[in-house]
Amino acid sequence: TTKRIRRGSYSSVDDLETAIFDYLAQHNEKPKPFRWTKSAEDILGSERSALDALDEIRGNR
């Protein structure tokens, strides 16, 4: 689980990489499709709001 990776103590980068690859292999044994919870309009609206806020910060408005 992700808890195992987050809470684990690894003595080397190789040990951490092994734990990550083991997790991915186990997780991918039974893959599930990703299901969008927002409509395209909601996502694009959020993006537009973020871009407007950045423009305001940068003084482009």
Backbone atoms as SQL, in Angstrom:
CREATE TABLE atoms (id INTEGER PRIMARY KEY, chain TEXT, resi INTEGER, resn TEXT, atom TEXT, x REAL, y REAL, z REAL);
INSERT INTO atoms VALUES
  (1, 'A', 1, 'THR', 'N', 0.839, -1.199, 0.000),
  (2, 'A', 1, 'THR', 'CA', 0.000, 0.000, 0.000),
  (3, 'A', 1, 'THR', 'C', 0.868, 1.241, 0.000),
  (4, 'A', 2, 'THR', 'N', 0.245, 2.377, -0.227),
  (5, 'A', 2, 'THR', 'CA', 1.005, 3.627, -0.205),
  (6, 'A', 2, 'THR', 'C', 1.531, 3.916, 1.191),
  (7, 'A', 3, 'LYS', 'N', 0.825, 3.449, 2.214),
  (8, 'A', 3, 'LYS', 'CA', 1.307, 3.648, 3.587),
  (9, 'A', 3, 'LYS', 'C', 2.650, 2.962, 3.778),
  (10, 'A', 4, 'ARG', 'N', 2.790, 1.791, 3.175),
  (11, 'A', 4, 'ARG', 'CA', 4.040, 1.044, 3.305),
  (12, 'A', 4, 'ARG', 'C', 5.201, 1.856, 2.748),
  (13, 'A', 5, 'ILE', 'N', 4.975, 2.527, 1.636),
  (14, 'A', 5, 'ILE', 'CA', 6.042, 3.332, 1.034),
  (15, 'A', 5, 'ILE', 'C', 6.284, 4.596, 1.850),
  (16, 'A', 6, 'ARG', 'N', 5.217, 5.277, 2.263),
  (17, 'A', 6, 'ARG', 'CA', 5.368, 6.526, 3.020),
  (18, 'A', 6, 'ARG', 'C', 6.004, 6.312, 4.381),
  (19, 'A', 7, 'ARG', 'N', 5.601, 5.263, 5.048),
  (20, 'A', 7, 'ARG', 'CA', 6.069, 5.042, 6.421),
  (21, 'A', 7, 'ARG', 'C', 7.308, 4.175, 6.499),
  (22, 'A', 8, 'GLY', 'N', 7.740, 3.656, 5.361),
  (23, 'A', 8, 'GLY', 'CA', 8.891, 2.770, 5.361),
  (24, 'A', 8, 'GLY', 'C', 10.181, 3.504, 5.642),
  (25, 'A', 9, 'SER', 'N', 11.149, 2.749, 6.086),
  (26, 'A', 9, 'SER', 'CA', 12.479, 3.285, 6.326),
  (27, 'A', 9, 'SER', 'C', 13.421, 2.564, 5.369),
  (28, 'A', 10, 'TYR', 'N', 14.073, 3.312, 4.516),
  (29, 'A', 10, 'TYR', 'CA', 14.894, 2.715, 3.474),
  (30, 'A', 10, 'TYR', 'C', 16.334, 3.156, 3.655),
  (31, 'A', 11, 'SER', 'N', 17.224, 2.189, 3.608),
  (32, 'A', 11, 'SER', 'CA', 18.631, 2.495, 3.846),
  (33, 'A', 11, 'SER', 'C', 19.346, 2.978, 2.591),
  (34, 'A', 12, 'SER', 'N', 18.685, 2.832, 1.439),
  (35, 'A', 12, 'SER', 'CA', 19.310, 3.301, 0.202),
  (36, 'A', 12, 'SER', 'C', 18.232, 3.636, -0.822),
  (37, 'A', 13, 'VAL', 'N', 18.639, 4.332, -1.848),
  (38, 'A', 13, 'VAL', 'CA', 17.726, 4.666, -2.938),
  (39, 'A', 13, 'VAL', 'C', 17.273, 3.386, -3.633),
  (40, 'A', 14, 'ASP', 'N', 18.176, 2.428, -3.762),
  (41, 'A', 14, 'ASP', 'CA', 17.817, 1.151, -4.392),
  (42, 'A', 14, 'ASP', 'C', 16.703, 0.447, -3.623),
  (43, 'A', 15, 'ASP', 'N', 16.768, 0.488, -2.286),
  (44, 'A', 15, 'ASP', 'CA', 15.713, -0.130, -1.477),
  (45, 'A', 15, 'ASP', 'C', 14.373, 0.568, -1.698),
  (46, 'A', 16, 'LEU', 'N', 14.397, 1.885, -1.767),
  (47, 'A', 16, 'LEU', 'CA', 13.171, 2.645, -2.019),
  (48, 'A', 16, 'LEU', 'C', 12.622, 2.330, -3.403),
  (49, 'A', 17, 'GLU', 'N', 13.500, 2.300, -4.405),
  (50, 'A', 17, 'GLU', 'CA', 13.054, 1.969, -5.764),
  (51, 'A', 17, 'GLU', 'C', 12.433, 0.577, -5.816),
  (52, 'A', 18, 'THR', 'N', 13.040, -0.372, -5.144),
  (53, 'A', 18, 'THR', 'CA', 12.499, -1.729, -5.106),
  (54, 'A', 18, 'THR', 'C', 11.114, -1.735, -4.479),
  (55, 'A', 19, 'ALA', 'N', 10.934, -1.005, -3.393),
  (56, 'A', 19, 'ALA', 'CA', 9.626, -0.932, -2.737),
  (57, 'A', 19, 'ALA', 'C', 8.587, -0.307, -3.661),
  (58, 'A', 20, 'ILE', 'N', 8.976, 0.730, -4.379),
  (59, 'A', 20, 'ILE', 'CA', 8.045, 1.390, -5.305),
  (60, 'A', 20, 'ILE', 'C', 7.663, 0.444, -6.435),
  (61, 'A', 21, 'PHE', 'N', 8.647, -0.215, -7.032),
  (62, 'A', 21, 'PHE', 'CA', 8.347, -1.136, -8.133),
  (63, 'A', 21, 'PHE', 'C', 7.515, -2.323, -7.661),
  (64, 'A', 22, 'ASP', 'N', 7.771, -2.811, -6.451),
  (65, 'A', 22, 'ASP', 'CA', 6.946, -3.896, -5.893),
  (66, 'A', 22, 'ASP', 'C', 5.510, -3.436, -5.714),
  (67, 'A', 23, 'TYR', 'N', 5.341, -2.220, -5.196),
  (68, 'A', 23, 'TYR', 'CA', 3.992, -1.665, -5.022),
  (69, 'A', 23, 'TYR', 'C', 3.284, -1.558, -6.367),
  (70, 'A', 24, 'LEU', 'N', 3.968, -1.018, -7.375),
  (71, 'A', 24, 'LEU', 'CA', 3.354, -0.853, -8.695),
  (72, 'A', 24, 'LEU', 'C', 2.975, -2.194, -9.312),
  (73, 'A', 25, 'ALA', 'N', 3.839, -3.183, -9.174),
  (74, 'A', 25, 'ALA', 'CA', 3.535, -4.508, -9.721),
  (75, 'A', 25, 'ALA', 'C', 2.298, -5.091, -9.050),
  (76, 'A', 26, 'GLN', 'N', 2.210, -4.951, -7.727),
  (77, 'A', 26, 'GLN', 'CA', 1.054, -5.462, -6.992),
  (78, 'A', 26, 'GLN', 'C', -0.207, -4.681, -7.369),
  (79, 'A', 27, 'HIS', 'N', -0.104, -3.380, -7.462),
  (80, 'A', 27, 'HIS', 'CA', -1.252, -2.533, -7.789),
  (81, 'A', 27, 'HIS', 'C', -1.767, -2.820, -9.204),
  (82, 'A', 28, 'ASN', 'N', -0.859, -3.095, -10.124),
  (83, 'A', 28, 'ASN', 'CA', -1.237, -3.310, -11.519),
  (84, 'A', 28, 'ASN', 'C', -1.748, -4.714, -11.813),
  (85, 'A', 29, 'GLU', 'N', -1.723, -5.605, -10.823),
  (86, 'A', 29, 'GLU', 'CA', -2.265, -6.946, -11.033),
  (87, 'A', 29, 'GLU', 'C', -3.760, -6.897, -11.315),
  (88, 'A', 30, 'LYS', 'N', -4.454, -5.963, -10.684),
  (89, 'A', 30, 'LYS', 'CA', -5.896, -5.809, -10.879),
  (90, 'A', 30, 'LYS', 'C', -6.206, -4.345, -11.186),
  (91, 'A', 31, 'PRO', 'N', -5.872, -3.900, -12.394),
  (92, 'A', 31, 'PRO', 'CA', -6.088, -2.486, -12.722),
  (93, 'A', 31, 'PRO', 'C', -7.566, -2.140, -12.811),
  (94, 'A', 32, 'LYS', 'N', -7.876, -0.903, -12.493),
  (95, 'A', 32, 'LYS', 'CA', -9.240, -0.387, -12.589),
  (96, 'A', 32, 'LYS', 'C', -9.202, 0.860, -13.466),
  (97, 'A', 33, 'PRO', 'N', -10.226, 1.061, -14.278),
  (98, 'A', 33, 'PRO', 'CA', -10.231, 2.260, -15.120),
  (99, 'A', 33, 'PRO', 'C', -10.395, 3.517, -14.282),
  (100, 'A', 34, 'PHE', 'N', -9.771, 4.590, -14.750),
  (101, 'A', 34, 'PHE', 'CA', -9.927, 5.877, -14.076),
  (102, 'A', 34, 'PHE', 'C', -11.263, 6.465, -14.486),
  (103, 'A', 35, 'ARG', 'N', -12.020, 6.944, -13.534),
  (104, 'A', 35, 'ARG', 'CA', -13.320, 7.535, -13.828),
  (105, 'A', 35, 'ARG', 'C', -13.292, 9.014, -13.491),
  (106, 'A', 36, 'TRP', 'N', -13.573, 9.828, -14.494),
  (107, 'A', 36, 'TRP', 'CA', -13.619, 11.268, -14.288),
  (108, 'A', 36, 'TRP', 'C', -14.803, 11.611, -13.402),
  (109, 'A', 37, 'THR', 'N', -14.583, 12.513, -12.467),
  (110, 'A', 37, 'THR', 'CA', -15.676, 12.940, -11.593),
  (111, 'A', 37, 'THR', 'C', -16.161, 14.337, -11.939),
  (112, 'A', 38, 'LYS', 'N', -15.433, 15.024, -12.794),
  (113, 'A', 38, 'LYS', 'CA', -15.842, 16.365, -13.220),
  (114, 'A', 38, 'LYS', 'C', -16.090, 16.353, -14.721),
  (115, 'A', 39, 'SER', 'N', -16.958, 17.238, -15.137),
  (116, 'A', 39, 'SER', 'CA', -17.190, 17.383, -16.572),
  (117, 'A', 39, 'SER', 'C', -16.053, 18.202, -17.181),
  (118, 'A', 40, 'ALA', 'N', -15.941, 18.116, -18.492),
  (119, 'A', 40, 'ALA', 'CA', -14.919, 18.904, -19.188),
  (120, 'A', 40, 'ALA', 'C', -15.130, 20.392, -18.938),
  (121, 'A', 41, 'GLU', 'N', -16.382, 20.814, -18.879),
  (122, 'A', 41, 'GLU', 'CA', -16.681, 22.228, -18.640),
  (123, 'A', 41, 'GLU', 'C', -16.177, 22.677, -17.271),
  (124, 'A', 42, 'ASP', 'N', -16.350, 21.823, -16.248),
  (125, 'A', 42, 'ASP', 'CA', -15.863, 22.155, -14.907),
  (126, 'A', 42, 'ASP', 'C', -14.343, 22.288, -14.889),
  (127, 'A', 43, 'ILE', 'N', -13.665, 21.363, -15.551),
  (128, 'A', 43, 'ILE', 'CA', -12.202, 21.384, -15.580),
  (129, 'A', 43, 'ILE', 'C', -11.701, 22.627, -16.303),
  (130, 'A', 44, 'LEU', 'N', -12.280, 22.908, -17.467),
  (131, 'A', 44, 'LEU', 'CA', -11.846, 24.078, -18.228),
  (132, 'A', 44, 'LEU', 'C', -12.192, 25.374, -17.508),
  (133, 'A', 45, 'GLY', 'N', -13.306, 25.392, -16.780),
  (134, 'A', 45, 'GLY', 'CA', -13.656, 26.573, -15.994),
  (135, 'A', 45, 'GLY', 'C', -12.646, 26.832, -14.892),
  (136, 'A', 46, 'SER', 'N', -12.193, 25.765, -14.228),
  (137, 'A', 46, 'SER', 'CA', -11.175, 25.905, -13.182),
  (138, 'A', 46, 'SER', 'C', -9.865, 26.408, -13.774),
  (139, 'A', 47, 'GLU', 'N', -9.512, 25.886, -14.938),
  (140, 'A', 47, 'GLU', 'CA', -8.289, 26.329, -15.597),
  (141, 'A', 47, 'GLU', 'C', -8.382, 27.812, -15.953),
  (142, 'A', 48, 'ARG', 'N', -9.515, 28.223, -16.484),
  (143, 'A', 48, 'ARG', 'CA', -9.704, 29.634, -16.852),
  (144, 'A', 48, 'ARG', 'C', -9.575, 30.523, -15.619),
  (145, 'A', 49, 'SER', 'N', -10.167, 30.102, -14.499),
  (146, 'A', 49, 'SER', 'CA', -10.068, 30.881, -13.262),
  (147, 'A', 49, 'SER', 'C', -8.618, 31.009, -12.806),
  (148, 'A', 50, 'ALA', 'N', -7.876, 29.909, -12.892),
  (149, 'A', 50, 'ALA', 'CA', -6.471, 29.933, -12.483),
  (150, 'A', 50, 'ALA', 'C', -5.661, 30.856, -13.388),
  (151, 'A', 51, 'LEU', 'N', -5.905, 30.785, -14.684),
  (152, 'A', 51, 'LEU', 'CA', -5.181, 31.659, -15.614),
  (153, 'A', 51, 'LEU', 'C', -5.525, 33.124, -15.389),
  (154, 'A', 52, 'ASP', 'N', -6.787, 33.415, -15.105),
  (155, 'A', 52, 'ASP', 'CA', -7.187, 34.791, -14.805),
  (156, 'A', 52, 'ASP', 'C', -6.482, 35.300, -13.550),
  (157, 'A', 53, 'ALA', 'N', -6.388, 34.445, -12.524),
  (158, 'A', 53, 'ALA', 'CA', -5.711, 34.836, -11.284),
  (159, 'A', 53, 'ALA', 'C', -4.231, 35.111, -11.545),
  (160, 'A', 54, 'LEU', 'N', -3.590, 34.275, -12.353),
  (161, 'A', 54, 'LEU', 'CA', -2.182, 34.503, -12.688),
  (162, 'A', 54, 'LEU', 'C', -1.997, 35.802, -13.460),
  (163, 'A', 55, 'ASP', 'N', -2.890, 36.057, -14.397),
  (164, 'A', 55, 'ASP', 'CA', -2.808, 37.316, -15.147),
  (165, 'A', 55, 'ASP', 'C', -2.921, 38.517, -14.216),
  (166, 'A', 56, 'GLU', 'N', -3.805, 38.415, -13.242),
  (167, 'A', 56, 'GLU', 'CA', -3.992, 39.521, -12.298),
  (168, 'A', 56, 'GLU', 'C', -2.739, 39.730, -11.451),
  (169, 'A', 57, 'ILE', 'N', -2.124, 38.642, -11.010),
  (170, 'A', 57, 'ILE', 'CA', -0.900, 38.727, -10.208),
  (171, 'A', 57, 'ILE', 'C', 0.232, 39.344, -11.026),
  (172, 'A', 58, 'ARG', 'N', 0.324, 38.949, -12.270),
  (173, 'A', 58, 'ARG', 'CA', 1.393, 39.434, -13.147),
  (174, 'A', 58, 'ARG', 'C', 1.143, 40.843, -13.664),
  (175, 'A', 59, 'GLY', 'N', -0.047, 41.348, -13.452),
  (176, 'A', 59, 'GLY', 'CA', -0.367, 42.687, -13.913),
  (177, 'A', 59, 'GLY', 'C', -0.745, 42.747, -15.381),
  (178, 'A', 60, 'ASN', 'N', -1.193, 41.625, -15.916),
  (179, 'A', 60, 'ASN', 'CA', -1.578, 41.571, -17.327),
  (180, 'A', 60, 'ASN', 'C', -3.015, 42.002, -17.549),
  (181, 'A', 61, 'ARG', 'N', -3.663, 42.469, -16.532),
  (182, 'A', 61, 'ARG', 'CA', -5.061, 42.885, -16.668),
  (183, 'A', 61, 'ARG', 'C', -5.175, 44.347, -16.406);
